[in-house]
Amino acid sequence: MTPVTSDLVVTAAVRLDGVIPDGDAVVWGEGRASDGGRVQLVRRTPEGVTNDLLPAGSNVRTAVHEYGGGAWWVHDGVVFTVDWADQRLRRVVDGEVTLLTPEPAVPRGDRYADGHVAPDGTWLVCVREHHPSAGAPATEVVNEVVRLSAVAESEPEVLVSGPDFVAAPRLSRDGRQLAWLSWDHPSMPWDDVVLTVRALDSGEETVVAGGPGESVSEPAWHDDGSLTFISDRTGWWNLYRYADGVVRPLVELEAEIGEPGWQLGGSRYAVLDGATEHADRGSLVFARSSDGFDALVVRSPDGELTELDTGFSAIRSVRADGDGVVCIAGSPTAEPGVHRVSLAGEVTTLRPPRDLGLDPATISVPEPMTFRSVGPDGAARDAHALYYPPSGSVSGAPPLLVVIHGGPTGSATPVLAVGLQYWTSHGFGVVDVNYGGSTGYGRAYREQLKGAWGIVDVADCLAAARALAASGRVDADRLAIRGGSAGGFTVLASLARPDTPFAAGADHFGVADLEALARDTHKFESRYLDGLVGPYPEARDVYVERSPLTHVDQFSTPLIVLQGDEDAIVPPNQSEMIVSALRDKGVPVAYLLFAGEQHGFRAAENIKRALDSELAFYARLFDLSVDVPPVEIENL
């Protein structure tokens, strides 16, 4: 019997949601599947004692941009949080909770995120997203930087308004200057972002970096008043410093330090101005991605780079902690945990990953894979993926599961994911495709998807499957494809064609009708498709042609569809349209709608049911022997 069951996937499963040092203590967030996916904050004392900081039933999560991020921060023992239920900002000290923002006129109409507290602790700045009415159209939603009291309820004062989006408001160490990021439709935060600094006493503003063709992120102040940030002005997200009116490079590598800004509050590097050893003052520690794998690197004050031998392959939430950093990190054989890393590379684990009880021999480790594909013009080009060979027993060539990450501006992550090992331990080979448009390979690779969503991603997924089948590593007659959100669109687009090599597909809350998505989606992504497909409605013909729903007549591959009924990003009608069309055409289809779930499943029972149902679906089609409940498949 396979050691990786759906029960193992969800039992004590925790999704780590950031880590921030707080004096000698460390605070992190835990999204607990056993508690419906609610995010609780945990503090670890220097003695190693951990305790929950918030009352039972709390859920630290912001709805800004719908994807959230930056829902909590810490300053001198005070924790600031946004609760999912009402989106109001709170101050928490020793278990005592104080509301800081007024009750909005519309429930959840004012949403807060990504805050920073002034040095004296009396006031703070953060992002506010204002929805003037329930279900307000994207054009009426307003994003601003606001200032408010950090000790009592107050009416927020607007500091920055006008841009379509703002992010990362950061106060200088003396509290006299404010830096922030902004961008406007149709750009996304990985396209064209401006970094601005304002002197709060005079109001004088300076544009530091950014603009057309430059993505800027993560501004951070130093003790000396200089400002560090990430920019891709050379084609790679690298580090720069602004001082005395001049921007100078700090790190220039053909590797990615930045990451796509789907969520607020991310941190891929730390400024060590407060290091205990004087020689280390001014050091930086950053995570860099190369060929799909992360590593931690130290930049000394004289510019020397030292890569640390930590064994981590996926790293996020890097924060300064004395003469080192804390971070969330994992490897191909270990789930993410909370770790402290010294400048010498010594690792102390503060929050270990789950003890899964797995024999290391049963864990499938990813192999980087580069293969030939084609672009929209038919020219040959390289594409990338991570291949996981099956670890479970298999007779002959195994079935293949092609996995498509979301975004589509995202990436495959080479870290132990029990949900992926579920498939390899059941005898599947799995290829996690970093198709053109993915991050981690520079701006030029990321922009291969511009105007070509549904073309380049599909070509790369088909090419990865065919390359593995041609090599004999997988069974060419048992190829399946799965993806969620944008990945779900690629699944449907890969199946709605007469030459598809796939014998089965799984669509998790994917897009079936691009035109409906362009009309109905939320503000953050309401113009995203301008770059991926074309401006709407001017390019309406392209939207119709590119939509899988348009090509149902070419769809013959059995499909399972899984959808949350509260999804505001890809609404349920997207799934229902494709399911209805396949029913009418007589194509085998299974449809599961999960009550109370949004964009991605968080509750343990729903994660378990989704996995087992999808496996049962493939088992029925591929004649596999599995010990999971059957799933109803119409038209079969």
RABEL-V601305 format. One line per field, one symbol per residue. burial: # if it has 9 or more other C-alpha atoms within 8 Angstrom, else .. Layout:
burial=???
This chain:
burial=...#.#.####.#..#######..##########.##########......###...##################..#######..#######....#####...#############..############...#.#..#.#########.##.#.#....###########.##########..##############......##.##..#########..#########..########...#..##...######..###########.#....###########.##########......#.#.################################.#.#.##.#.........###.#.#..#####......###########....##########.#####.###.##.#######################.#########################...####.####################..################.##..###.###########...##.###.#######..#.############.###.##.###.###...####...#..###.####.##############.............##..
